[in-house]
Amino acid sequence: MSVIRWVVRKGGSSNRWLAALVARKPRMVAAVALANTMARMVWAMTTKQANYRMA
C-alpha cells in the first residue's frame, strides 16, 4: 500500500503499468494486482533457483 500511496501522491511512477492501473482502478484493487505480480516473480525465481536481475 505504501507504493500505491506514493504513486497517488507523486502523480506517477517509473513503472508505467502501475501508474496506469492506479489511474483506472480503485487503490485496493491496484494493491492486490501489485502483490500478485510480485508473488509471481518470487515464485518464478524460487522454482528456477535464480537470483533477481534488474532489467
C-alpha positions in Angstrom: 0.0 0.0 0.0 2.9 2.4 0.6 3.9 2.1 -3.1 0.3 2.8 -4.2 0.2 5.8 -1.8 3.4 7.1 -3.2 2.1 6.8 -6.8 -1.1 8.7 -5.8 0.8 11.5 -4.0 3.5 12.0 -6.6 1.2 11.6 -9.6 3.2 8.9 -11.3 5.7 6.2 -11.1 8.7 4.9 -13.0 6.6 1.8 -13.6 4.0 2.9 -16.2 1.9 -0.2 -15.7 1.4 0.6 -12.0 0.6 4.3 -12.6 -1.9 3.4 -15.3 -3.5 0.8 -13.1 -3.9 3.2 -10.2 -5.4 5.8 -12.5 -8.2 3.5 -13.7 -8.8 1.1 -10.7 -9.5 1.6 -7.0 -6.4 1.6 -4.8 -7.1 -1.7 -3.1 -7.6 -3.5 -6.5 -4.2 -2.0 -7.6 -2.6 -3.1 -4.4 -3.8 -6.7 -4.9 -2.6 -6.7 -8.5 0.8 -5.4 -7.5 1.1 -8.1 -4.8 0.0 -10.7 -7.3 2.7 -9.6 -9.7 5.4 -9.6 -7.0 4.3 -13.0 -5.8 4.5 -14.4 -9.3 8.1 -13.0 -9.7 9.2 -14.5 -6.4 7.6 -17.9 -7.3 9.4 -17.9 -10.7 12.7 -17.1 -9.1 12.3 -19.8 -6.4 11.3 -22.5 -8.9 14.1 -21.7 -11.3 16.5 -21.2 -8.4 17.6 -17.9 -9.9 18.7 -14.6 -8.4 16.9 -11.3 -9.1 18.2 -9.4 -12.0 17.1 -5.8 -12.5 16.0 -5.1 -16.1 
